Amino acid sequence: MPLSVPGLPALPPELSGPVAVELAKPVRTIPPPSALPGGCLYEPKWDGYRLVVVRTGSSTRVWSKQARDLTDRFPDVVAAAVAQVPVGTVLDGEVVVWNGSRLDFGILQQRIVTAPGRIAALAAAHPASYVAFDLLAAGGTDLRAWKLARRRAALEDLAARWAPPLQLSPATSDPVEARSWFDDYRPAGIEGLVAKGAGTRYAPGRREWLKVKSWETTEVLAGGVIGPIGRPSQLVAGRYRDGELVVVGRTSPLSPRQSAELAAVLTPATDDHPWPERIGTGRFGGGRLSVALTRVEPAVVVEVSADAALQSGVFRHPLRFVRVRPDLEPGDLPSVP
């Protein structure tokens, strides 16, 4: 099959970029096969950036779900699309970076913040992979009105001719296989599953897919809290990196019972506590807005529930408080890489 066809019709304007994407709403458990029209098609939830590849006769560009043109950030993905994807194609998928046997969101994020002149070197050192999970256009024709099962079959046919860094996202209608992915793929950084209705059309901007995250418990140090020490509203979690206590995450709001359980074992910090008096409200304690941080003596180990999204040992999403672990000491915890 040729990769370009003379006189190929142009893509519809709404698929020429940027492209509005379908979204997923969170659920607590893996949906049963009958949860969505046509039955559920389950896919891994990748820890990367959503990326739409738009391949026209005159250009090949990649767009984020926020409508940002990221073509200059991912020259390796663009080059692969030029070489392997026919003109008139629009792909929906996720761009990821592997670091050994695990996805590394921190390295991936460097693509967004690195100066343009350094992108080529970064791409050479840490190549990106593009994982496609939907086909929105082929041969210049809009396929979004097709049912997912039909779009998936067309995508599989197209992907049969691909080589890395392009790859097809696995998909299954078997809930047993989906559960095994949910459990077994977590060490690789897969965040969970996305369930899609095999009998549904592609719905830009709508949350008709379902996503469920994989959670497991781990231990952190209580390094600080939001709110007074006697009635904390959130726990600020810490671990040690090279002997220094660093912030690794924050819990979602505590229930009254959880707040009382934590308050009962906290003691005020001494003067040598390394954390500041205020902490940002954004991810990783950053952001423009900040709130007062009540520092506590980092002697209490707390069990929390966390998803698989890590960046250099820091939890990217809020933790869930499980319980205080009086049977553990700070030295029992792993250090931050």
KACOR-V807580 format. One record per residue. RES is the residue in one letter. PSI is psi as a letter, one per 20 degrees, with the letter a starting at -180 (none if undefined). Layout:
res=[RES RES]
psi=[PSI PSI]
This chain:
res=[M P L S V P G L P A L P P E L S G P V A V E L A K P V R T I P P P S A L P G G C L Y E P K W D G Y R L V V V R T G S S T R V W S K Q A R D L T D R F P D V V A A A V A Q V P V G T V L D G E V V V W N G S R L D F G I L Q Q R I V T A P G R I A A L A A A H P A S Y V A F D L L A A G G T D L R A W K L A R R R A A L E D L A A R W A P P L Q L S P A T S D P V E A R S W F D D Y R P A G I E G L V A K G A G T R Y A P G R R E W L K V K S W E T T E V L A G G V I G P I G R P S Q L V A G R Y R D G E L V V V G R T S P L S P R Q S A E L A A V L T P A T D D H P W P E R I G T G R F G G G R L S V A L T R V E P A V V V E V S A D A A L Q S G V F R H P L R F V R V R P D L E P G D L P S V P]
psi=[p q i q p p j p q q q q h i j i p r p p q q r q q q r h r p q r h j h q p j q p o p q q o q n b p p p p p o o r h i r o q q q r i j k p o k g i h m h g g g g h g g h i p q q j q p q p b p p r p p n c j q q n h g g g h h h h i q q h i i g g h g h h h n q q q p o p i q o h q p k j p p j h i q q g h g h g g h g h g g i i j q q q j p q p p q q q j o h g g g h h g g g h i g h i j p i c q p p q o h j q r p n p i q m i r p p p q p q q q r q r q o i r q p r q h i m q h q p o q q r p o l i p p q p i r q r r p q r h g g g h g g h i j q q q q r i j p i q r i q q q i a q k j a r h q q q p p o q q p m i p p p p r p q a j o q o l j p p h q q r p p g r q n i i q q h i i q q r p none]
